[in-house]
C-alpha cells in the first residue's frame, strides 16, 4: 500500500523522476505491476507533459500483458497534448475511439462527442 500512496503523490505532482525510481525499484524487487499502477505512471507522465516517458511506460505495460484501459488511453492523449504534439494527441483520440473505450465524450466536453 505504501507504493500506491507514494505513486499517487508523485502523479499529483507530475514527478516523473520519482515515479521512474519507484518503478525501477519495484521491478527489481519482483513486484507485479498491475493496470492501476501503470495508470498512475501514465498519469504522472501526462501531468508533466512527458510524452516520451508515457510512451515507454505504455509499451512496458503492453509487453507485460497489462490490459489497456480508458485511463491509459486518456493519459496518453493528455501527455501528447501537453507536450505540444497535437498530431499524436489526435492519433490517440482515434485509437481511443477505435478501441471503443468511450472516454472521448468527456475529453471533448459533450455527450455525443461533437465539438459544437
C-alpha positions as CSV (number, residue, x, y, z in Angstrom):
1,X,0.0,0.0,0.0
2,X,2.9,2.4,0.6
3,X,3.9,2.1,-3.0
4,X,0.4,3.2,-4.1
5,X,0.3,6.1,-1.8
6,X,3.7,7.3,-2.8
7,X,3.0,6.9,-6.5
8,X,-0.3,8.8,-6.2
9,X,1.6,11.7,-4.6
10,X,4.1,11.6,-7.5
11,X,1.3,11.5,-10.1
12,X,-0.3,14.6,-8.5
13,X,3.0,16.4,-8.6
14,X,3.9,15.2,-12.1
15,X,7.2,13.8,-10.6
16,X,8.4,11.6,-13.4
17,X,11.8,11.2,-12.0
18,X,10.5,9.9,-8.6
19,X,7.9,7.7,-10.4
20,X,10.7,6.2,-12.6
21,X,12.8,5.5,-9.5
22,X,9.9,3.8,-7.8
23,X,9.1,1.8,-10.9
24,X,12.7,0.6,-11.2
25,X,12.8,-0.4,-7.6
26,X,9.5,-2.3,-7.7
27,X,10.7,-4.1,-10.9
28,X,14.0,-5.0,-9.2
29,X,12.0,-6.4,-6.2
30,X,9.9,-8.5,-8.4
31,X,6.7,-6.7,-7.6
32,X,4.0,-7.5,-10.2
33,X,2.7,-4.2,-11.6
34,X,-1.0,-4.1,-12.5
35,X,-3.2,-1.9,-14.7
36,X,-3.9,0.6,-11.9
37,X,-0.1,1.1,-11.2
38,X,0.6,1.7,-14.9
39,X,-2.3,4.1,-14.9
40,X,-0.7,6.1,-12.2
41,X,2.7,6.1,-14.0
42,X,0.9,7.3,-17.2
43,X,-0.9,10.0,-15.2
44,X,2.4,11.2,-13.8
45,X,3.9,11.5,-17.3
46,X,0.7,13.2,-18.6
47,X,0.7,15.7,-15.7
48,X,4.4,16.5,-16.6
49,X,3.7,16.6,-20.4
50,X,6.4,13.9,-20.8
51,X,5.2,12.1,-23.8
52,X,8.4,10.1,-24.2
53,X,8.1,8.6,-20.7
54,X,4.4,7.9,-21.3
55,X,5.2,6.0,-24.5
56,X,7.8,4.0,-22.6
57,X,5.5,3.1,-19.8
58,X,2.6,2.3,-22.1
59,X,4.9,0.0,-24.2
60,X,6.1,-1.7,-21.0
61,X,2.6,-2.3,-19.8
62,X,1.7,-3.9,-23.1
63,X,4.9,-6.0,-23.1
64,X,3.9,-7.3,-19.6
65,X,0.4,-8.3,-20.6
66,X,-1.4,-5.5,-18.8
67,X,-4.7,-4.7,-20.4
68,X,-5.1,-1.2,-21.8
69,X,-8.0,0.8,-20.4
70,X,-9.7,4.2,-20.5
71,X,-7.2,5.7,-18.1
72,X,-4.2,4.6,-20.1
73,X,-5.6,6.0,-23.4
74,X,-6.7,9.3,-21.8
75,X,-3.3,9.7,-20.2
76,X,-1.5,9.1,-23.5
77,X,-3.7,11.6,-25.2
78,X,-3.1,14.1,-22.4
79,X,0.7,13.6,-22.4
80,X,1.0,14.3,-26.1
81,X,-1.3,17.3,-25.9
82,X,0.6,18.8,-23.0
83,X,3.9,18.1,-24.8
84,X,2.5,20.1,-27.8
85,X,2.3,17.1,-30.1
86,X,-1.2,17.7,-31.3
87,X,-0.9,15.3,-34.2
88,X,-0.1,12.4,-31.9
89,X,-2.8,13.5,-29.5
90,X,-5.3,13.3,-32.3
91,X,-4.0,9.8,-33.2
92,X,-4.6,8.7,-29.6
93,X,-8.1,10.2,-29.7
94,X,-8.7,8.0,-32.8
95,X,-7.2,4.9,-31.1
96,X,-9.4,5.5,-28.1
97,X,-12.5,5.7,-30.4
98,X,-11.4,2.6,-32.4
99,X,-10.9,0.7,-29.1
100,X,-14.4,1.6,-28.1
101,X,-13.2,2.8,-24.7
102,X,-15.7,5.6,-24.6
103,X,-13.6,8.2,-22.8
104,X,-13.6,10.6,-25.8
105,X,-17.0,12.1,-24.9
106,X,-15.7,13.6,-21.7
107,X,-12.5,14.7,-23.4
108,X,-14.4,16.6,-26.0
109,X,-16.8,18.1,-23.5
110,X,-20.1,16.8,-24.9
111,X,-22.3,13.7,-24.7
112,X,-22.2,12.9,-28.4
113,X,-18.5,13.5,-29.0
114,X,-19.1,16.5,-31.2
115,X,-17.3,19.8,-30.8
116,X,-20.3,22.1,-31.3
